[in-house]
Amino acid sequence: MILEHAVLPVLPGQEADFEAAFGQARSIISSMPGFRGLALRRSLESPSHYLLLVEWDTVEDHTEGFRGSPQYDEWRALLHRFYDPFPVVEHFVDVPLGDLRA
């Protein structure tokens, strides 16, 4: 499993519109092959910043499948106008730590 991480810097004053648009966009991403789930969190310290975490089966499901699809054009039309600057997206994998009680 891959975890996509992006901090979304939404234009101040546009938070409510962004959240409404994200509500629509969620159905787009959740229909994609390899999608497992997502979480969207709003920062307490910087209320116009959001943390997006998306679980994918593989990094290619995100980078090639979703981003290369016509559905991504819909996602982009709904959400990209809210960002300044454009978010940096990174992908993470689990680190096996064994027994954490040690």
C-alpha positions, 0 to 999 in steps of 0.5 A: 500500500502507498500513502499519498501525502499533500498539504493543500494551501487553499486561498484564504477566504475560499475554505468553504468553497474548497470543502464543497468542491472537495465533497464533489471531487471525492466521488471522482477519486474514489471510483479509480482503480487502486484507490483504497481510501482518503482523509482530509484534515484542516490545520488548526494553526493555519486554517487555510491549509489542509492535509490530504492523505490518500491510500493507493494499491500502488504509486502507479495507480495514482501517478499513471492511472488517476493522473492519466485519466479523463477523471483527473481533468474533472478533479483538476477543474474542481480543485486546482483553482483553490491552491496557491502555491500548487501542492507538493505531493509525495508518496510513502510506504510503511516502515517495518518497526517490529515490536514497538514496546522495546 
